[in-house]
């Protein structure tokens, strides 16, 4: 099937599948995807009912991977062998989904799984190593669109129902269509009759749990719909020549230069102010603004991170549309971009200083921690931009930025953010700083061991209030079995003390 496109010739008899020469290859492939999607839908419904949260999602993702492997092995999906290298990051990220209990870290790990899955998109497979930043984004959009809209195409165009042979297959099709029509008709008439007679309403309500059928049917149908579209999308193939060629640079330095020069000037003025005030000491800040040093720092951290995040797309777009026919023009562009990166590094150093002052004064939170981690990734990416794009190696940038994101995500998992947050805030409390009791009680089970060890050392009313809130919450959550993570399974049981009698 080449890359496994829908409609491309399939093997005459896939390994492990009976020969069906009377059916077109496209139809056989569509039926295989439809059956696999229904199995995944039923499995998802069972996992949601029987398995704790987090664990059910990981098992469901494992089942999806196994289905893709099985379809590839039997010849219904033609994925290249090199995609087998994705198995290691998928397994590690799957483990990370169950490692920590933090909802934010769980969401980031899930995004990591999605970023690995996008590498299997037809667009990225067809282009090989010649990938730009836009190709990764378009590959993700292609897979998302296929998942949402691929099921109708699978049912209405890929499967040639008229080609189904006489006998059991045709009767099964007729029965399926009949049931599909009879269900909504039955619901309409049953609803009217139940409204017409109270005795009939009671009898039918006892005999049939309508809500149960609707809930489970909707769940199976939704997962099957998404799975069918995703399988169809993964099996597609895109010829490199069919992908619109990258737009050649068409703008000169006259159009791009003023934009970069203006931003450079703004950055230069801002850096000058930073050196005078933020790096100059608290007394100067209080004299100018009336704010304390920490309050001044608190005001601008997130804005600086936003500026850094917006600068990178600006430079990428400018590089994309720059006309490279004149070497001097390219050198001028790289000089302006290099100056911007240098100034941005100073601004990021300012942002880090602001965060240090901010945390010293007000404590650490998840938002502050993860924003700082995002800034660390930006530092890596901006350095990689200078090493690749500004040296004429643009095609290497996107892959390096993605790998940098995986490295930062791995580091976050290793340090355990909620534990770090609890350690920082309890250390502040030990030095006489206030402890945010309400926020402390919202952290995940990743912080429980730290609270159990550190709260008794404080021996304050705040520590006792925190311990009480934690005991109230976790004495309930640790025994509900609503979700399962390694952190929850290893969380210490029993009451948390506070050091006061």
Beta strands, then each sheet from edge to edge (+ up, - down):
end
